Amino acid sequence: MPGLPSINLIIVGHPRRRMAERGVTEDDIKRAIRSCFADYPATDGAWCHEGYGMDGRSVLKVWTMPPLSHEGRIVVKSAAWKGKR
């Protein structure tokens, strides 16, 4: 998305493997965060953000560490398409 500041994602290990299994890309996550229309605390202390993936129609849920636990970076715990298992 031109003109928007870059998003510095940190995705390692388990979240990266699950993304591959679920067909989720880093670009999907970045777009979902930028287009976020709902965010709420998750049960494990993380935050869940819902926004649209790159196709602009599919809703992606992105779980991140709390904002104060990192410095300008978004630490992704998991990501999954809403309504898909």
Backbone as XML, in Angstrom:
<?xml version="1.0"?>
<chain id="A" units="angstrom">
  <residue number="1" name="MET">
    <atom name="N" x="0.845" y="-1.166" z="0.000"/>
    <atom name="CA" x="0.000" y="0.000" z="0.000"/>
    <atom name="C" x="0.894" y="1.233" z="0.000"/>
  </residue>
  <residue number="2" name="PRO">
    <atom name="N" x="0.935" y="1.945" z="-1.095"/>
    <atom name="CA" x="1.822" y="3.096" z="-1.214"/>
    <atom name="C" x="1.476" y="4.182" z="-0.199"/>
  </residue>
  <residue number="3" name="GLY">
    <atom name="N" x="2.501" y="4.861" z="0.279"/>
    <atom name="CA" x="2.303" y="5.990" z="1.161"/>
    <atom name="C" x="2.124" y="5.649" z="2.629"/>
  </residue>
  <residue number="4" name="LEU">
    <atom name="N" x="2.000" y="4.390" z="2.953"/>
    <atom name="CA" x="1.838" y="3.998" z="4.351"/>
    <atom name="C" x="3.185" y="3.597" z="4.927"/>
  </residue>
  <residue number="5" name="PRO">
    <atom name="N" x="3.402" y="3.860" z="6.212"/>
    <atom name="CA" x="4.662" y="3.438" z="6.819"/>
    <atom name="C" x="4.779" y="1.916" z="6.813"/>
  </residue>
  <residue number="6" name="SER">
    <atom name="N" x="6.012" y="1.453" z="6.770"/>
    <atom name="CA" x="6.212" y="0.005" z="6.753"/>
    <atom name="C" x="5.843" y="-0.591" z="8.109"/>
  </residue>
  <residue number="7" name="ILE">
    <atom name="N" x="5.484" y="-1.846" z="8.076"/>
    <atom name="CA" x="5.157" y="-2.578" z="9.296"/>
    <atom name="C" x="6.283" y="-3.569" z="9.530"/>
  </residue>
  <residue number="8" name="ASN">
    <atom name="N" x="6.871" y="-3.511" z="10.705"/>
    <atom name="CA" x="7.983" y="-4.377" z="11.053"/>
    <atom name="C" x="7.454" y="-5.590" z="11.814"/>
  </residue>
  <residue number="9" name="LEU">
    <atom name="N" x="7.229" y="-6.690" z="11.078"/>
    <atom name="CA" x="6.697" y="-7.916" z="11.676"/>
    <atom name="C" x="7.819" y="-8.816" z="12.165"/>
  </residue>
  <residue number="10" name="ILE">
    <atom name="N" x="7.572" y="-9.486" z="13.263"/>
    <atom name="CA" x="8.464" y="-10.545" z="13.737"/>
    <atom name="C" x="7.627" y="-11.816" z="13.777"/>
  </residue>
  <residue number="11" name="ILE">
    <atom name="N" x="7.989" y="-12.760" z="12.895"/>
    <atom name="CA" x="7.259" y="-14.031" z="12.793"/>
    <atom name="C" x="8.299" y="-15.144" z="12.723"/>
  </residue>
  <residue number="12" name="VAL">
    <atom name="N" x="8.364" y="-15.966" z="13.743"/>
    <atom name="CA" x="9.346" y="-17.055" z="13.754"/>
    <atom name="C" x="8.711" y="-18.339" z="14.274"/>
  </residue>
  <residue number="13" name="GLY">
    <atom name="N" x="9.319" y="-19.450" z="13.916"/>
    <atom name="CA" x="8.922" y="-20.751" z="14.460"/>
    <atom name="C" x="7.498" y="-21.167" z="14.168"/>
  </residue>
  <residue number="14" name="HIS">
    <atom name="N" x="6.776" y="-21.503" z="15.232"/>
    <atom name="CA" x="5.417" y="-22.037" z="15.120"/>
    <atom name="C" x="4.489" y="-21.156" z="14.280"/>
  </residue>
  <residue number="15" name="PRO">
    <atom name="N" x="4.425" y="-19.843" z="14.509"/>
    <atom name="CA" x="3.522" y="-19.024" z="13.689"/>
    <atom name="C" x="3.853" y="-19.103" z="12.197"/>
  </residue>
  <residue number="16" name="ARG">
    <atom name="N" x="5.122" y="-19.136" z="11.865"/>
    <atom name="CA" x="5.541" y="-19.201" z="10.455"/>
    <atom name="C" x="5.071" y="-20.523" z="9.833"/>
  </residue>
  <residue number="17" name="ARG">
    <atom name="N" x="5.218" y="-21.623" z="10.557"/>
    <atom name="CA" x="4.777" y="-22.928" z="10.035"/>
    <atom name="C" x="3.262" y="-22.960" z="9.849"/>
  </residue>
  <residue number="18" name="ARG">
    <atom name="N" x="2.532" y="-22.442" z="10.829"/>
    <atom name="CA" x="1.063" y="-22.432" z="10.735"/>
    <atom name="C" x="0.592" y="-21.543" z="9.587"/>
  </residue>
  <residue number="19" name="MET">
    <atom name="N" x="1.268" y="-20.431" z="9.361"/>
    <atom name="CA" x="0.921" y="-19.566" z="8.228"/>
    <atom name="C" x="1.014" y="-20.348" z="6.921"/>
  </residue>
  <residue number="20" name="ALA">
    <atom name="N" x="2.104" y="-21.092" z="6.759"/>
    <atom name="CA" x="2.295" y="-21.870" z="5.534"/>
    <atom name="C" x="1.180" y="-22.898" z="5.377"/>
  </residue>
  <residue number="21" name="GLU">
    <atom name="N" x="0.812" y="-23.561" z="6.466"/>
    <atom name="CA" x="-0.266" y="-24.557" z="6.418"/>
    <atom name="C" x="-1.604" y="-23.927" z="6.048"/>
  </residue>
  <residue number="22" name="ARG">
    <atom name="N" x="-1.819" y="-22.697" z="6.470"/>
    <atom name="CA" x="-3.111" y="-22.026" z="6.282"/>
    <atom name="C" x="-3.164" y="-21.123" z="5.057"/>
  </residue>
  <residue number="23" name="GLY">
    <atom name="N" x="-2.067" y="-21.037" z="4.322"/>
    <atom name="CA" x="-2.054" y="-20.194" z="3.131"/>
    <atom name="C" x="-2.091" y="-18.706" z="3.444"/>
  </residue>
  <residue number="24" name="VAL">
    <atom name="N" x="-1.439" y="-18.315" z="4.534"/>
    <atom name="CA" x="-1.379" y="-16.915" z="4.953"/>
    <atom name="C" x="0.019" y="-16.384" z="4.649"/>
  </residue>
  <residue number="25" name="THR">
    <atom name="N" x="0.097" y="-15.208" z="4.024"/>
    <atom name="CA" x="1.386" y="-14.595" z="3.709"/>
    <atom name="C" x="1.646" y="-13.401" z="4.633"/>
  </residue>
  <residue number="26" name="GLU">
    <atom name="N" x="2.893" y="-12.936" z="4.646"/>
    <atom name="CA" x="3.215" y="-11.724" z="5.410"/>
    <atom name="C" x="2.409" y="-10.546" z="4.882"/>
  </residue>
  <residue number="27" name="ASP">
    <atom name="N" x="2.241" y="-10.478" z="3.559"/>
    <atom name="CA" x="1.452" y="-9.385" z="2.980"/>
    <atom name="C" x="0.005" y="-9.439" z="3.461"/>
  </residue>
  <residue number="28" name="ASP">
    <atom name="N" x="-0.552" y="-10.656" z="3.597"/>
    <atom name="CA" x="-1.909" y="-10.783" z="4.150"/>
    <atom name="C" x="-1.961" y="-10.192" z="5.557"/>
  </residue>
  <residue number="29" name="ILE">
    <atom name="N" x="-0.960" y="-10.510" z="6.373"/>
    <atom name="CA" x="-0.933" y="-10.018" z="7.751"/>
    <atom name="C" x="-0.803" y="-8.499" z="7.777"/>
  </residue>
  <residue number="30" name="LYS">
    <atom name="N" x="0.094" y="-7.958" z="6.974"/>
    <atom name="CA" x="0.267" y="-6.506" z="6.938"/>
    <atom name="C" x="-1.021" y="-5.811" z="6.515"/>
  </residue>
  <residue number="31" name="ARG">
    <atom name="N" x="-1.685" y="-6.351" z="5.499"/>
    <atom name="CA" x="-2.936" y="-5.730" z="5.034"/>
    <atom name="C" x="-4.016" y="-5.844" z="6.100"/>
  </residue>
  <residue number="32" name="ALA">
    <atom name="N" x="-4.092" y="-6.994" z="6.771"/>
    <atom name="CA" x="-5.095" y="-7.171" z="7.826"/>
    <atom name="C" x="-4.873" y="-6.178" z="8.967"/>
  </residue>
  <residue number="33" name="ILE">
    <atom name="N" x="-3.620" y="-5.949" z="9.324"/>
    <atom name="CA" x="-3.327" y="-4.995" z="10.396"/>
    <atom name="C" x="-3.685" y="-3.580" z="9.953"/>
  </residue>
  <residue number="34" name="ARG">
    <atom name="N" x="-3.358" y="-3.245" z="8.710"/>
    <atom name="CA" x="-3.679" y="-1.899" z="8.207"/>
    <atom name="C" x="-5.179" y="-1.684" z="8.043"/>
  </residue>
  <residue number="35" name="SER">
    <atom name="N" x="-5.910" y="-2.738" z="7.718"/>
    <atom name="CA" x="-7.357" y="-2.605" z="7.484"/>
    <atom name="C" x="-8.165" y="-3.073" z="8.694"/>
  </residue>
  <residue number="36" name="CYS">
    <atom name="N" x="-7.514" y="-3.189" z="9.829"/>
    <atom name="CA" x="-8.143" y="-3.741" z="11.038"/>
    <atom name="C" x="-9.446" y="-3.018" z="11.369"/>
  </residue>
  <residue number="37" name="PHE">
    <atom name="N" x="-10.508" y="-3.801" z="11.537"/>
    <atom name="CA" x="-11.804" y="-3.233" z="11.916"/>
    <atom name="C" x="-12.257" y="-3.725" z="13.289"/>
  </residue>
  <residue number="38" name="ALA">
    <atom name="N" x="-11.513" y="-4.662" z="13.884"/>
    <atom name="CA" x="-11.840" y="-5.145" z="15.232"/>
    <atom name="C" x="-10.563" y="-5.635" z="15.899"/>
  </residue>
  <residue number="39" name="ASP">
    <atom name="N" x="-10.355" y="-5.230" z="17.130"/>
    <atom name="CA" x="-9.267" y="-5.812" z="17.913"/>
    <atom name="C" x="-9.726" y="-5.930" z="19.361"/>
  </residue>
  <residue number="40" name="TYR">
    <atom name="N" x="-9.260" y="-7.004" z="19.975"/>
    <atom name="CA" x="-9.727" y="-7.327" z="21.318"/>
    <atom name="C" x="-8.705" y="-8.235" z="21.994"/>
  </residue>
  <residue number="41" name="PRO">
    <atom name="N" x="-8.698" y="-8.246" z="23.331"/>
    <atom name="CA" x="-7.747" y="-9.108" z="24.036"/>
    <atom name="C" x="-8.099" y="-10.582" z="23.854"/>
  </residue>
  <residue number="42" name="ALA">
    <atom name="N" x="-7.075" y="-11.390" z="23.653"/>
    <atom name="CA" x="-7.252" y="-12.843" z="23.565"/>
    <atom name="C" x="-7.127" y="-13.424" z="24.973"/>
  </residue>
  <residue number="43" name="THR">
    <atom name="N" x="-7.438" y="-14.686" z="25.119"/>
    <atom name="CA" x="-7.445" y="-15.304" z="26.449"/>
    <atom name="C" x="-6.051" y="-15.495" z="27.040"/>
  </residue>
  <residue number="44" name="ASP">
    <atom name="N" x="-5.011" y="-15.493" z="26.212"/>
    <atom name="CA" x="-3.658" y="-15.782" z="26.703"/>
    <atom name="C" x="-2.793" y="-14.536" z="26.889"/>
  </residue>
  <residue number="45" name="GLY">
    <atom name="N" x="-3.402" y="-13.358" z="26.946"/>
    <atom name="CA" x="-2.643" y="-12.125" z="27.110"/>
    <atom name="C" x="-2.270" y="-11.461" z="25.802"/>
  </residue>
  <residue number="46" name="ALA">
    <atom name="N" x="-2.466" y="-12.152" z="24.693"/>
    <atom name="CA" x="-2.196" y="-11.576" z="23.378"/>
    <atom name="C" x="-3.377" y="-10.692" z="22.959"/>
  </residue>
  <residue number="47" name="TRP">
    <atom name="N" x="-3.248" y="-10.067" z="21.804"/>
    <atom name="CA" x="-4.347" y="-9.298" z="21.205"/>
    <atom name="C" x="-4.702" y="-9.922" z="19.875"/>
  </residue>
  <residue number="48" name="CYS">
    <atom name="N" x="-5.986" y="-9.925" z="19.544"/>
    <atom name="CA" x="-6.450" y="-10.428" z="18.254"/>
    <atom name="C" x="-6.920" y="-9.235" z="17.432"/>
  </residue>
  <residue number="49" name="HIS">
    <atom name="N" x="-6.481" y="-9.187" z="16.186"/>
    <atom name="CA" x="-6.844" y="-8.118" z="15.260"/>
    <atom name="C" x="-7.504" y="-8.768" z="14.049"/>
  </residue>
  <residue number="50" name="GLU">
    <atom name="N" x="-8.643" y="-8.248" z="13.626"/>
    <atom name="CA" x="-9.325" y="-8.761" z="12.443"/>
    <atom name="C" x="-9.305" y="-7.703" z="11.356"/>
  </residue>
  <residue number="51" name="GLY">
    <atom name="N" x="-8.877" y="-8.122" z="10.169"/>
    <atom name="CA" x="-8.839" y="-7.226" z="9.019"/>
    <atom name="C" x="-8.855" y="-8.058" z="7.755"/>
  </residue>
  <residue number="52" name="TYR">
    <atom name="N" x="-8.807" y="-7.388" z="6.619"/>
    <atom name="CA" x="-8.897" y="-8.078" z="5.334"/>
    <atom name="C" x="-7.526" y="-8.472" z="4.809"/>
  </residue>
  <residue number="53" name="GLY">
    <atom name="N" x="-7.455" y="-9.678" z="4.232"/>
    <atom name="CA" x="-6.242" y="-10.149" z="3.585"/>
    <atom name="C" x="-6.047" y="-9.440" z="2.256"/>
  </residue>
  <residue number="54" name="MET">
    <atom name="N" x="-5.066" y="-9.875" z="1.488"/>
    <atom name="CA" x="-4.713" y="-9.220" z="0.233"/>
    <atom name="C" x="-5.840" y="-9.233" z="-0.792"/>
  </residue>
  <residue number="55" name="ASP">
    <atom name="N" x="-6.761" y="-10.201" z="-0.712"/>
    <atom name="CA" x="-7.857" y="-10.229" z="-1.689"/>
    <atom name="C" x="-8.923" y="-9.175" z="-1.382"/>
  </residue>
  <residue number="56" name="GLY">
    <atom name="N" x="-8.830" y="-8.541" z="-0.207"/>
    <atom name="CA" x="-9.769" y="-7.488" z="0.159"/>
    <atom name="C" x="-11.141" y="-7.980" z="0.597"/>
  </residue>
  <residue number="57" name="ARG">
    <atom name="N" x="-11.340" y="-9.303" z="0.636"/>
    <atom name="CA" x="-12.640" y="-9.872" z="1.018"/>
    <atom name="C" x="-12.538" y="-10.832" z="2.194"/>
  </residue>
  <residue number="58" name="SER">
    <atom name="N" x="-11.511" y="-11.651" z="2.207"/>
    <atom name="CA" x="-11.352" y="-12.659" z="3.264"/>
    <atom name="C" x="-10.849" y="-12.002" z="4.542"/>
  </residue>
  <residue number="59" name="VAL">
    <atom name="N" x="-11.473" y="-12.351" z="5.664"/>
    <atom name="CA" x="-11.090" y="-11.781" z="6.958"/>
    <atom name="C" x="-10.003" y="-12.651" z="7.589"/>
  </residue>
  <residue number="60" name="LEU">
    <atom name="N" x="-8.932" y="-11.995" z="7.984"/>
    <atom name="CA" x="-7.812" y="-12.668" z="8.629"/>
    <atom name="C" x="-7.756" y="-12.236" z="10.089"/>
  </residue>
  <residue number="61" name="LYS">
    <atom name="N" x="-7.615" y="-13.216" z="10.967"/>
    <atom name="CA" x="-7.422" y="-12.945" z="12.392"/>
    <atom name="C" x="-5.926" y="-13.067" z="12.674"/>
  </residue>
  <residue number="62" name="VAL">
    <atom name="N" x="-5.357" y="-12.027" z="13.275"/>
    <atom name="CA" x="-3.929" y="-12.004" z="13.588"/>
    <atom name="C" x="-3.778" y="-11.803" z="15.089"/>
  </residue>
  <residue number="63" name="TRP">
    <atom name="N" x="-3.085" y="-12.737" z="15.740"/>
    <atom name="CA" x="-2.831" y="-12.632" z="17.171"/>
    <atom name="C" x="-1.416" y="-12.105" z="17.366"/>
  </residue>
  <residue number="64" name="THR">
    <atom name="N" x="-1.285" y="-11.062" z="18.187"/>
    <atom name="CA" x="0.017" y="-10.445" z="18.429"/>
    <atom name="C" x="0.283" y="-10.340" z="19.927"/>
  </residue>
  <residue number="65" name="MET">
    <atom name="N" x="1.558" y="-10.150" z="20.251"/>
    <atom name="CA" x="1.935" y="-9.878" z="21.636"/>
    <atom name="C" x="1.416" y="-8.491" z="21.994"/>
  </residue>
  <residue number="66" name="PRO">
    <atom name="N" x="1.211" y="-8.212" z="23.273"/>
    <atom name="CA" x="0.744" y="-6.882" z="23.673"/>
    <atom name="C" x="1.684" y="-5.790" z="23.159"/>
  </residue>
  <residue number="67" name="PRO">
    <atom name="N" x="1.136" y="-4.646" z="22.770"/>
    <atom name="CA" x="1.944" y="-3.574" z="22.166"/>
    <atom name="C" x="3.111" y="-3.096" z="23.022"/>
  </residue>
  <residue number="68" name="LEU">
    <atom name="N" x="2.981" y="-3.112" z="24.325"/>
    <atom name="CA" x="4.052" y="-2.596" z="25.169"/>
    <atom name="C" x="5.203" y="-3.577" z="25.348"/>
  </residue>
  <residue number="69" name="SER">
    <atom name="N" x="5.079" y="-4.788" z="24.798"/>
    <atom name="CA" x="6.133" y="-5.784" z="24.990"/>
    <atom name="C" x="7.193" y="-5.747" z="23.890"/>
  </residue>
  <residue number="70" name="HIS">
    <atom name="N" x="7.070" y="-4.834" z="22.956"/>
    <atom name="CA" x="8.055" y="-4.712" z="21.880"/>
    <atom name="C" x="8.195" y="-3.245" z="21.509"/>
  </residue>
  <residue number="71" name="GLU">
    <atom name="N" x="9.262" y="-2.893" z="20.831"/>
    <atom name="CA" x="9.559" y="-1.497" z="20.510"/>
    <atom name="C" x="9.362" y="-1.247" z="19.018"/>
  </residue>
  <residue number="72" name="GLY">
    <atom name="N" x="8.166" y="-0.860" z="18.619"/>
    <atom name="CA" x="7.908" y="-0.533" z="17.226"/>
    <atom name="C" x="7.772" y="-1.733" z="16.308"/>
  </residue>
  <residue number="73" name="ARG">
    <atom name="N" x="7.834" y="-2.917" z="16.872"/>
    <atom name="CA" x="7.700" y="-4.130" z="16.064"/>
    <atom name="C" x="6.417" y="-4.834" z="16.469"/>
  </residue>
  <residue number="74" name="ILE">
    <atom name="N" x="5.881" y="-5.597" z="15.536"/>
    <atom name="CA" x="4.684" y="-6.378" z="15.816"/>
    <atom name="C" x="5.094" y="-7.845" z="15.870"/>
  </residue>
  <residue number="75" name="VAL">
    <atom name="N" x="4.971" y="-8.434" z="17.043"/>
    <atom name="CA" x="5.333" y="-9.837" z="17.231"/>
    <atom name="C" x="4.077" y="-10.671" z="17.013"/>
  </residue>
  <residue number="76" name="VAL">
    <atom name="N" x="4.081" y="-11.450" z="15.932"/>
    <atom name="CA" x="2.920" y="-12.252" z="15.558"/>
    <atom name="C" x="2.991" y="-13.611" z="16.247"/>
  </residue>
  <residue number="77" name="LYS">
    <atom name="N" x="1.910" y="-13.954" z="16.956"/>
    <atom name="CA" x="1.816" y="-15.262" z="17.620"/>
    <atom name="C" x="1.134" y="-16.289" z="16.734"/>
  </residue>
  <residue number="78" name="SER">
    <atom name="N" x="0.166" y="-15.827" z="15.909"/>
    <atom name="CA" x="-0.561" y="-16.728" z="15.024"/>
    <atom name="C" x="-1.402" y="-15.907" z="14.060"/>
  </residue>
  <residue number="79" name="ALA">
    <atom name="N" x="-1.877" y="-16.564" z="13.014"/>
    <atom name="CA" x="-2.785" y="-15.939" z="12.052"/>
    <atom name="C" x="-3.612" y="-17.038" z="11.401"/>
  </residue>
  <residue number="80" name="ALA">
    <atom name="N" x="-4.894" y="-16.758" z="11.199"/>
    <atom name="CA" x="-5.790" y="-17.738" z="10.581"/>
    <atom name="C" x="-6.936" y="-17.014" z="9.894"/>
  </residue>
  <residue number="81" name="TRP">
    <atom name="N" x="-7.411" y="-17.596" z="8.810"/>
    <atom name="CA" x="-8.565" y="-17.048" z="8.111"/>
    <atom name="C" x="-9.806" y="-17.280" z="8.959"/>
  </residue>
  <residue number="82" name="LYS">
    <atom name="N" x="-10.606" y="-16.265" z="9.123"/>
    <atom name="CA" x="-11.822" y="-16.374" z="9.930"/>
    <atom name="C" x="-12.791" y="-17.339" z="9.259"/>
  </residue>
  <residue number="83" name="GLY">
    <atom name="N" x="-13.346" y="-18.259" z="10.051"/>
    <atom name="CA" x="-14.324" y="-19.210" z="9.543"/>
    <atom name="C" x="-13.737" y="-20.460" z="8.919"/>
  </residue>
  <residue number="84" name="LYS">
    <atom name="N" x="-12.389" y="-20.550" z="8.866"/>
    <atom name="CA" x="-11.745" y="-21.748" z="8.306"/>
    <atom name="C" x="-10.981" y="-22.446" z="9.411"/>
  </residue>
  <residue number="85" name="ARG">
    <atom name="N" x="-10.924" y="-23.766" z="9.328"/>
    <atom name="CA" x="-10.173" y="-24.543" z="10.324"/>
    <atom name="C" x="-8.975" y="-25.178" z="9.707"/>
  </residue>
</chain>
